[in-house]
Amino acid sequence: MEKYKKLVVLSGIVCGLGFHPLVQAKELAGIQEAGEIIMGTENQYPPFEWIVIEDGKESLVGIDVELGKYIADKLKVQLVEDVRVFDALIPSLKAGKVDMVIAGLTRTEERAKQFDFSELYYQSYAEFLVSSEQAKNYQALEDFHGKKVGVLKGSSQETYVRQELPEVEMVVINQNGALIESLKSGRVDAVLMNDIVIDEFMASNEGQLALVEGVQIEEEGGFAVAIQKGQPELLKAINEAINELKESGQLDQWIEEFSQLAEETNEEQ
């Protein structure tokens, strides 16, 4: 695989979205008539989605991007990537501005009350990341009591800390890159994020960050595609696509391929 020359983290396209009433989504026939399906995603979540620049050209790459392309191909429509900060994705789906969200989004009971979710395409875990110098001070959940723990705004980690760790001083930040910088600068004592994403940030900050061993939190659900309720044909098509990718081994191949690509681009910076 040809290596990308540089990894550039961008801030995403931030739109002025509030929490709107659920509007009628385009059903499968409407998507096919329009000739496109709009995918809400972000761009700071390697290996699932992130921006690279090669020969001066920006590209969004990652596991979720390939999944979106596969779904679009199955529906015989074009994929339109609508990049936003993570906490704007659910409001954009609610407002009908996107047809689906694929962005390392965890399927939870609370979210499932508002939206329909596909079959899981990745089982996620959350782990704590701390500075290498402080790693020896953290060996159990109790060690985070009274500490500042950074979480991504709108994420399942934010929900977990709010509900399960009231003794923690939670700091909510709207981008993963900013979370890591806050940890490195000492603004927070730790961050809680998805395991596979932690691997990529540790690789790009070698020697500065450490994983808290033995403290792993299984997320309520894994990663899934979210769509508005009342679209059984679209949900069926998405599930068929995910199951095809699982059965063929292509999904596992993408996970390996883009994890490696993220490591390579980090090494080249």
Sequence and secondary structure as in RCSB ss.txt:
>XXXX:A:sequence
MEKYKKLVVLSGIVCGLGFHPLVQAKELAGIQEAGEIIMGTENQYPPFEWIVIEDGKESLVGIDVELGKYIADKL
KVQLVEDVRVFDALIPSLKAGKVDMVIAGLTRTEERAKQFDFSELYYQSYAEFLVSSEQAKNYQALEDFHGKKVG
VLKGSSQETYVRQELPEVEMVVINQNGALIESLKSGRVDAVLMNDIVIDEFMASNEGQLALVEGVQIEEEGGFAV
AIQKGQPELLKAINEAINELKESGQLDQWIEEFSQLAEETNEEQ
>XXXX:A:secstr
    SEE                    HHHHHHHTEEEEEE SEETTTEEEEEETTEEEEESHHHHHHHHHHHHH
TSEEEEEE  GGGHHHHHHTTS SEE SS B  HHHHTTEEE   SB  EEEEEEEGGGGGG SSGGGGTTSEEE
EETTSHHHHHHHHH TTSEEEEES HHHHHHHHHHTSSSEEEEEHHHHHHHHHHTTTTEEEEEEEEEE SS B  
EEESS HHHHHHHHHHHHHHHHHTHHHHHHHHHHHHHHHHHHH 
